[in-house]
Amino acid sequence: MPDANGDSVPDVWTVRSDGSVRFYAGGRTVLSGSGTEIIAPASHWKTRIAIG
């Protein structure tokens, strides 16, 4: 995964079962919290196998 927030640590993008897309800023030790919702739940995201 690329570094989307400029801290030189790869970040994670996920698609949740409700179809929402979330961003998790990578950290040197852990991914924290429930991420930031980037795209609200949408049915077309439920059928995607991967992003990127």
C-alpha positions as MATLAB code, in Angstrom:
seq = 'MPDANGDSVPDVWTVRSDGSVRFYAGGRTVLSGSGTEIIAPASHWKTRIAIG';
ca = [
       0.000    0.000    0.000;
       1.211    3.515   -0.666;
       1.783    6.200    1.936;
      -1.227    8.510    1.559;
      -0.544   10.878    4.452;
       3.170   11.610    3.943;
       4.648   10.024    7.087;
       6.723    7.419    5.147;
       4.679    4.535    6.596;
       2.314    2.560    4.302;
      -1.372    3.136    5.005;
      -4.338    0.773    4.738;
      -7.607    1.235    2.843;
     -10.489   -1.122    3.604;
     -13.948   -1.837    2.279;
     -16.317   -2.803    5.075;
     -19.199   -5.232    4.694;
     -21.659   -2.300    4.575;
     -19.882   -0.968    1.454;
     -18.116    1.950    3.151;
     -14.470    2.679    2.362;
     -12.213    3.517    5.308;
      -8.679    4.857    5.605;
      -6.310    3.759    8.373;
      -3.119    5.776    8.781;
      -0.275    3.323    9.277;
       1.894    3.763   12.324;
       5.283    2.450   13.255;
       3.708    0.024   15.730;
      -0.072   -0.283   15.164;
      -3.137    0.747   13.225;
      -5.476    2.466   15.612;
      -9.189    3.094   15.920;
     -11.924    2.436   13.421;
     -10.354    4.427   10.620;
     -11.754    7.426    8.779;
     -14.767    6.902    6.561;
     -13.809    8.181    3.101;
     -16.839    6.903    1.168;
     -20.213    6.316    2.798;
     -21.854    2.895    2.436;
     -22.608    2.157   -1.219;
     -23.771   -1.130   -2.717;
     -21.267   -1.126   -5.610;
     -18.329   -1.298   -3.174;
     -19.651   -4.566   -1.716;
     -18.704   -6.412   -4.915;
     -15.131   -5.111   -5.215;
     -12.371   -7.604   -4.568;
      -9.566   -5.047   -4.168;
      -8.787   -1.370   -4.346;
      -5.639    0.108   -5.823;
];
